[in-house]
Amino acid sequence: MLFIGFSGGVDSTVLVHKCLDKHPVLLHFNHQMMEQDERDEAFCINFARQHKLRIIVGREDVRKFAIEHKHSIEKAARICRHRFFSSIMNEHPDAVLALAHHAGDRAETFLMNFMRGASVQGLSAMKAVEPDRRIIRPLLELTKSEIIKYAQDNNIDWVEDHTNAENDFTRNWLRNVVIAELEKRFPFIRKAGDTIKNIEMAADFIASEARKYLVNNKYHINVEDFISLHQALKNEIIAQWWVTLTGSRNFLTSGKINEIQKWMTGSCNGSKTKINGLEFVNRNGIVTASVMNNDVKLERTRLNY
């Protein structure tokens, strides 16, 4: 089964048009923040009806969620949308989710993560195919202008999100101000695919080596052996260890990775420490970790939709 994240915007509408022969199921999320959200939902339902496609609509009061959880509107919208997608995907373990991210989105994500001091894995966060998460991004090599041209050539209607022109959100500011200025000097910045692919290859290699290390050691870490590893590999081992225990990389910062490593390298037999609800114990130079009951902050909707 093929699901498609469908907002009604030009990107996702073009993606659906390209996949009509596969009879996808459309997933639309209504953020319930403004009248436009109701307009967009109506458009998506009507589009699905016209093309005889099934559509599943999720709704949540994002503004209320943001206030209750002390998140920005931008972050709250992302979390709520991801929870909706995740709930559907969890009910269909054989399904694949197609997302309409394009080359410009990838460049924006790369720059955002770069400015936040992301790891190599963070810099390569948006990939065309992610088998473990059952995500595909068929439009990732296309620019926004190419997508719009396809829509115009095929007489495809879509809805415009007027908030895309507002620079209050970080991503919009990056797209409309920062990248727009950089593009004047570097015209191909929105399609920096080769550079990002090189980073992806490095990230994939490091992740593969970390996975092998953890599996071979049954997720028990020999401190003396660990200290001798390359720093990039040590960081990813800790990150994957964390994901195995918590289900996501949420709450895992470079600071926490450094904190765990510092404790490990300075610990002795019998030493214990607690970090974000995880307990690390050193027994004769071997460190194990476990989740402490009812004491770990988790957000399992880690999907980067």
N, C-alpha and C positions, 0 to 999 in steps of 0.2 A: 504494500500500500504506500502511496506517495501523498504526503501532506505538504501543503505549501502555506507558509506564513503570508497572509494576504491583508494588506492595509487598504488597498484601493488606489494607492499611489502608482505612479508610472512604472516604477521598478518591479513591484510585485505583480502588477497587471500584465506587464510584458512577459514576466516569467510564467504566469498561468497560461497566457496565450501560446507560448512556446511548448507548453506541456499538455495542451488540450487532448492530444491523442492518447495520453496516459491516464486520463480520467482522474485527476488528482482530487483530493478532499481539501477544501480551503479552510484555513484557520484564521479567524478574524477576532481581534481583541479590542473591545470598546473601553477606553480609559475613563469614561464618564466624567470628563472635566469641563466640556464645553459643548455648545450646540453642534459644532462641526463633527463631533464624535458620533452623534446620532445620524447626521447626514452621511458620514463615511460608512457606517454600518448598513444603512439602507442601500447605498450604492453597491456594497459588496454582496448583499443578499440578492439584489436584483441582477447583478452580473452573474452570480452563480445560477440563478434561475434561467437566465437567457441561454447559458451554455450547458444547462442540465447537469450541473455539478453539485455535489453535496457540500454544504458549508456548516462549520461549527463555530458558533459565536460565544466568546467569553466576555464577561463584564465584571468590572470592579471599580469602586470609587477610589481612584488613585490618590486624589488630594487627601482624603480621609486617612488612607494608609500611610501617606507621607507624614502627616501630623502625628499619628499614633506611634510610628516607629522612628520619628525624628530624622527622616531622610529628605533629601532634596526631591523636588518633583521629578526631575530627570531620573534619579536613581530609583525612586518609587515606581515610576512607570515601567522601567526596565525589569525590576523584580517581579511586579505583578504580571507583566506580559510573559516573562520566562516561566513563571509558575503555571500559567495557563498552558503554554506549549508543553511543558514537562508532564503535566497531568495527562494530557492526551497521548503523548509518546509512551508513557509508562503503561497505558492501557493497551498499547499495540506494539509489542516487543519486536515485531518483524518489519515495522514501518520505517520509512526514511522521511526526514523533514528537509524540504528545499527552502532556502532563504534567498532573498533577492539582493544580497549585498553585491556591489559592483566595485570596480577598480578604485574609484574615488573613496568609497567607504573603507577599503583596505588601507589606503594611504592615510586617511584620517585616523583610523584606529592605531596604525603604527606610530604616528606622531603623538597621539594622546598618550599611549603607553610609554613612548620614549621620554616624554616630558615628566611622566610620573616615576621614572627610574625603574622601569620594568626589567625583568630578566630576559634572557634570550627567548624563553618560552613565551613570555608576555608580548615580545615584539613580533612574534610569529603567530599571534592568536587567531587570525582570520585566515582559514585555509579553504581551498576549494572542496576538499573532501576530508571529513573527519569520521572514519569508520567507527571508532569507539563510541562516539556520540550520535551516530546515525544521521549526520548532517551533511548536506551537499549545498554548494553555492554555484550554480551553473552560470551566473552572470559575472563572475569575479574578474574575468579578463576584459569586460566591456566598460567603456567610460559612460558617464551619464548622458553625454551628447549622443552617443551611439544608441543608447536605449531609447531616448526620446525620438530619434530619427526612425527607429524600428516601429515605435508606436504610431508615429505620423504616417509612415508608409503603409501601415496595415489598418489605418482608420480605427485605432483603438482609443476608447475614451478612458479617462482616469480622473481621480480627484486630486486637487492640490492641497497640501498641508501648509496653511499660511504660517504656521509656527516655524517652518524651515527658514524663513527670512528673518526671524527674531534671534538676536545674538545673546540672549540671556543664558541659553544652554551652552555648555562648554563646546560640545561638538559643532553646533551651529556657528559659534564664534570662530572656531578653528577653520571650518569650511569656508565661511563667508568673508572672513577677515584675513586670517594668517595665511591659509593656503592660496587664497586669491592673490595676495601680495607676492608670495613665493612663485606663483605661476607666471607672473610677469617676467621673472628672471629665469625660471626653470620650467618651461612649458609642459614638460612631461611628468611633472611631480605627481599628478593624480594617477599616473599609471606606472609607478615605480615597482612593477611586479618582479623584475629580475632580482633586484636588490633584496626584496622581501623573501623571495624564494630561496636565495642563498642563506638567509638567516633561518628560514624554515628547515633547510637541510641540516644545518648545524644543530638546531634545537632538537630535531628528530633523532639525530645520532646521540646526543647527550641523554635524551629521554630513554632511548633504547638501552644504553649502557647502564643507566641508573636502575632501570627495570630489571635487567639481568642481575645486577649486584644484589638487589633486594630479594629476588626470588632465590638466587643461589645461597643466600644467607638466611633464608626463611624469615626475613624481616627482623632479624636480630643483628645488631651492628657491633662488630669488633672495633673498639675505639682505636687501638693501635693501628689496625689496618686502615680504618677510615681516615685517620690523620694524614696518611701518605697519599691519598687520592688528590686529583686536580680539584681546585676550588669550584669550578663550574659543575663538576660531577657531584661533589659533596652537596652543593646547593640543591641540585635536582633530586638527589636521593632523599634529602630531608623533605622536599616538597611532595614527592610521591608517597613517602611514608605518611605524611600528614593526610593526603587525599585518601589513602587506604583506610585510615582510622576514622576520618570525619565525613568522607564522601565528597569533599570539594576543596578548592584552594581558597575559599572565602576565609577571611580573617588571617590568612597567612601572608605576612609582609616580609620584606627582606630583613627587617629588624628582628622578627621572630625567628627566622632561619638562623641569623647570626647568634641570637640568644641561645637557641638549642645547641648549636655547634660549640659555643663558648662553654656551656655547661658540660657537654659531653667530654670535651678535651681536658677539662679541669676536674672532672668527677673521679671518684675512687669507689672501691667496692662498698656497696650498701648505700651509695648516694641516691637521692631522689629529688625530683623537681616537678612542679605542676605549671603547665603553660596552657592557657585557654581550655581548661578542662581535660587536658591530656596529662597523664603521669608518665614520666620517664624514670627508669630505674637502672642503675649500673650494678650488675652482679658479676664479679670477677672479670671486669673489663669488657663485658658484653652488655650493651644497652638494649632494653626492650621498652615498648611504649604501649599504653592502653588508654581507652576512654573511661573517664571517671563518670559513674552513673549520675544523671541529672545535673551535671556540672559543666557541660560543654556547649558553647554557643555555636550552633550550626545553621547554615542556610544551604540546603541541598539543591536549590535551583541555581546551579552554577552555569547554566547554558548561556552562551554569549550571543543571543539572538539579536 
